Every structure is written in C-alpha cells, then in structure tokens.
Amino acid sequence: MTSSIRFLMCSPHYYEVDYVINPWMEGNIHRSSLERAQEQWQNLYQIIADRASVDLIKPQTGWPDMVFTANAGLILGNQVVLSRFLHPERQGEEPFFQEWFEAQGHIVHTLPSGLPFEGAGDALLDREGRWLWAGYGFRTELDSHALVAQWLNIEVLSLHLMDERFYHLDTCFCPLTNGYLLYYPPAFDAYSNRLIELRYRREADCH
C-alpha cells in the first residue's frame, strides 16, 4: 500500500437515478440496479485500498450522487476549494463535504453563492503539479477560475467545454505522467484545443 496516495470514496448506499441533470441520465430514471452498483463499488474500493489509503464519507439519504466524490471539491495540499454545485439536486451535498474536509484539518475555501464550480470533476492537476487544467461551460463558470488560482497559488489553464455529453472536464481529459495527455479534442472549442497543443508542444521541446 502507498499510504501517501489518498482517495475519498462514498458508498452507493442511497444511489439511484431519479432525476436528469446530464444527457446520460436521460431515459434511465429508476433503471439502475442498487445491488449491482454496490457490488461494483465494493470491487473498486478493494482494488484501490490494496494500493492506497482510502477515506470514506458517510452517504446521506436524499443525495444519491454523493458517490461521485471527485465533484466534492478540489484538493491541493491541505487546501480545498469546496464545490458549488450548479444543480439543486446536488447542492445539498455541500455541507456534508465541507464538514468532512474541515474535520480532516483542511483549509476550506468557499466560493460565492451562485458561482458554480464542481471540484475535481472540472479541475485536474498536471501530474507534476505545475499547473491546473480547469473546464467551464456546463457545470463550472469561468469566473470561478480566478479565485481558484488565487487561493491555491497556481496557474490555471481554462478550457471551454462545448459538447453537453462531456459536461465535466474529467469525462474527456486526463493528464498522464511523463508529459503525456489523454483527451478528446471535439469536446473543446478551437481556442482550448490550441491552448492544449501549445502547452504540450512546449513540454515536448523541453525534453
């Protein structure tokens, strides 16, 4: 086990698809299997726990999407930018995640009410921690990026998401080690694609 690597997970005890807030939920109301979700989650938990430290947050009735803990906030060191969820269906998760982060001793930054930002779902660190890739357009507003940059003292590269199927950055973008990147260019506008290309071209020139 690599204890320096920590994950936050939440059991799908109350998981259900009972509303639609993204295209993939359309047509799937009450069609998910809680038993299957719990089995899959347990298997994933075991795989991660064998390799890293796993912290658990207690699931809460009425908030089925708490299981998607990447959306809880953005963590860098002992600081957390708490999420401000766009949809009312998820906004009730915020106080539970804030309480958990504070109990762990984190410094928690809270965005103004009405300024959406959905945590690590829309903000991914370069693997070496040199800058932050941050998406906006569907769940996160661009104005939040300046506050994130200020609070965490990090360069933020803003990417405009254009395809509603890829409503969070982590659905179409994944920084890899050794200067590599896995991403889906049609999910972004032309300027964002150019920004990505220039940054990685610069990285290639430096090696």
C-alpha positions in Angstrom: 0.0 0.0 0.0 1.2 3.5 -0.9 0.0 5.5 2.1 1.0 8.9 0.6 -1.8 8.4 -2.0 -5.2 9.0 -0.6 -8.7 8.7 -2.1 -12.1 9.8 -0.9 -14.9 7.5 -1.6 -18.6 7.3 -0.6 -20.7 4.1 -0.6 -23.6 4.0 -3.1 -26.0 3.1 -0.2 -28.5 5.6 -1.5 -27.5 5.6 -5.1 -30.4 5.9 -7.6 -31.1 7.7 -10.9 -34.2 9.6 -10.0 -33.6 12.9 -11.9 -31.9 14.1 -15.1 -29.0 16.5 -14.9 -26.9 15.2 -17.7 -27.5 13.5 -21.1 -26.5 10.1 -19.9 -29.3 10.1 -17.3 -32.0 10.7 -19.9 -34.2 7.7 -20.3 -32.6 5.9 -17.3 -34.8 7.1 -14.5 -35.1 4.2 -11.9 -33.4 1.8 -14.3 -30.2 1.4 -12.3 -29.5 -1.6 -10.0 -28.5 -0.7 -6.5 -27.3 -4.2 -5.9 -25.0 -4.1 -9.0 -23.8 -0.6 -8.1 -22.9 -1.7 -4.6 -21.1 -4.8 -5.9 -19.1 -2.7 -8.5 -18.3 -0.1 -5.8 -17.0 -2.7 -3.4 -14.8 -4.2 -6.1 -13.4 -0.8 -6.9 -12.9 0.0 -3.3 -10.9 -3.2 -2.7 -8.6 -2.6 -5.7 -7.8 1.0 -4.6 -7.5 0.0 -0.9 -4.9 -2.6 -1.8 -2.7 0.2 -3.4 -3.5 3.4 -1.5 -5.2 4.9 1.5 -9.0 5.2 1.2 -11.0 7.7 3.3 -14.8 7.2 3.5 -17.5 9.8 3.8 -20.9 8.7 5.1 -23.6 8.6 2.4 -26.7 10.7 3.1 -30.3 10.0 2.3 -31.7 12.2 -0.4 -28.3 12.8 -2.1 -27.7 9.9 -4.4 -24.8 11.5 -6.3 -22.5 11.8 -3.3 -20.9 8.6 -4.6 -19.2 10.8 -7.2 -16.7 12.2 -4.7 -14.4 13.8 -7.3 -17.1 16.5 -7.6 -16.9 17.3 -3.8 -14.0 19.8 -4.2 -10.5 20.5 -5.5 -7.7 19.5 -3.1 -4.2 20.8 -3.2 -2.0 20.0 -0.2 -4.1 20.9 2.9 -6.3 23.3 1.0 -9.7 22.6 -0.5 -11.9 24.6 -2.8 -15.3 23.4 -2.0 -17.7 22.7 -4.8 -20.7 25.0 -5.6 -23.0 22.6 -7.5 -24.9 24.0 -10.4 -28.0 21.8 -10.0 -30.2 22.0 -6.9 -30.3 18.1 -7.0 -26.6 18.2 -5.8 -26.4 21.4 -3.7 -27.4 19.6 -0.5 -24.1 17.6 -0.7 -22.0 20.7 0.0 -22.4 21.0 3.8 -21.6 17.3 4.3 -18.4 17.5 2.2 -17.4 20.8 3.9 -17.8 19.2 7.4 -15.7 16.2 6.3 -12.9 18.3 4.9 -12.8 20.6 8.0 -12.8 17.6 10.3 -9.7 16.4 8.4 -7.9 19.7 9.1 -8.1 21.1 5.6 -8.4 24.8 4.9 -11.7 25.1 3.1 -12.3 27.9 0.6 -15.9 28.5 -0.3 -17.0 30.3 -3.5 -19.7 32.9 -3.5 -23.2 31.5 -3.7 -24.4 31.3 -7.3 -20.9 30.8 -8.7 -20.8 27.2 -9.9 -17.6 25.1 -9.6 -17.6 21.4 -9.5 -14.3 20.4 -7.9 -12.0 17.8 -9.4 -14.7 16.9 -11.9 -13.8 20.2 -13.7 -10.2 20.8 -12.4 -7.3 18.4 -13.0 -3.8 19.0 -11.9 -0.8 18.4 -14.2 0.8 15.2 -13.0 3.8 17.2 -11.8 1.6 19.7 -10.1 2.9 22.6 -12.2 -0.5 24.0 -13.3 -4.2 23.3 -13.2 -6.4 22.4 -16.1 -9.9 23.8 -15.4 -13.0 23.2 -17.5 -16.0 25.5 -17.8 -19.2 25.8 -19.9 -21.7 23.4 -18.4 -21.2 22.8 -14.6 -18.5 25.4 -13.8 -18.4 29.1 -14.6 -15.2 30.7 -15.9 -15.3 33.4 -13.2 -14.5 30.8 -10.5 -11.1 30.1 -12.1 -9.6 33.3 -10.9 -10.5 32.6 -7.3 -9.1 29.1 -7.5 -5.8 30.4 -8.9 -5.6 33.0 -6.1 -6.5 30.6 -3.3 -4.2 27.8 -4.4 -1.5 30.0 -5.8 -1.3 28.0 -9.1 -1.5 28.7 -12.8 -4.9 27.9 -14.2 -5.4 26.9 -17.8 -9.1 27.4 -18.7 -10.7 25.0 -21.2 -14.1 25.7 -22.7 -16.3 22.5 -22.9 -18.6 22.6 -25.9 -20.4 19.2 -26.1 -23.0 18.6 -23.4 -22.1 14.9 -23.3 -18.8 16.0 -21.8 -20.2 18.2 -19.1 -17.3 17.7 -16.7 -13.6 18.0 -17.7 -12.8 14.6 -16.3 -15.1 12.9 -18.8 -12.9 13.9 -21.8 -9.5 14.9 -20.4 -6.8 13.1 -18.4 -3.3 14.3 -17.7 -0.8 11.4 -17.7 2.7 11.0 -16.4 5.9 11.7 -18.4 4.4 14.6 -20.3 1.5 12.7 -21.9 -2.2 13.6 -22.1 -5.3 11.6 -23.0 -8.1 13.8 -24.3 -11.0 14.1 -26.8 -10.5 17.3 -28.9 -14.1 17.6 -30.2 -15.2 18.2 -26.6 -13.5 21.6 -26.6 -13.6 24.8 -28.7 -10.8 25.8 -31.1 -9.1 28.1 -28.6 -8.9 25.5 -25.9 -7.5 22.9 -28.3 -4.9 25.4 -29.4 -4.0 26.0 -25.7 -3.6 22.3 -25.1 -1.4 21.9 -28.2 0.8 24.8 -27.3 1.3 23.7 -23.7 2.2 20.1 -24.7 4.4 21.3 -27.7 6.3 23.4 -25.2 6.7 20.3 -22.9 8.0 18.3 -25.8 10.5 20.9 -26.7 11.8 21.0 -23.2 12.5 17.3 -23.1 
